[in-house]
Amino acid sequence: MNRTQKEQDEIRDWAADLNRQVELGEIRPVPGAKVYRGEHAEAMTGDDLLAIFEGRPREEHLNTSALIRKAVAEYLGRHHFSARPA
């Protein structure tokens, strides 16, 4: 599906507004609502849902590629002694 530039801008603005609302704690699950990961799974908690909607913590101030590089470097530093620089 090809979207017009106006549609793309509207979607971007809508997503940015949702992100702002989540970061400010303005979006909360509807009381009594149940969400399930699968057919036989237990219901997710409100904290589970907020963690999904909040996504990566903003305090990192990194784009996705930089965050992945950082995570890989930390993992290798902890788990693969031979991968550490000399």
Secondary structure, 3 states (H helix, E strand, C coil): CCCCHHHHHHHHHHHHHHHHHHHCCCCCCCCCCCCECCCCCCECCHHHHHHHHHCCCHHHCCCHHHHHHHHHHHHHHHHCHHHCCC
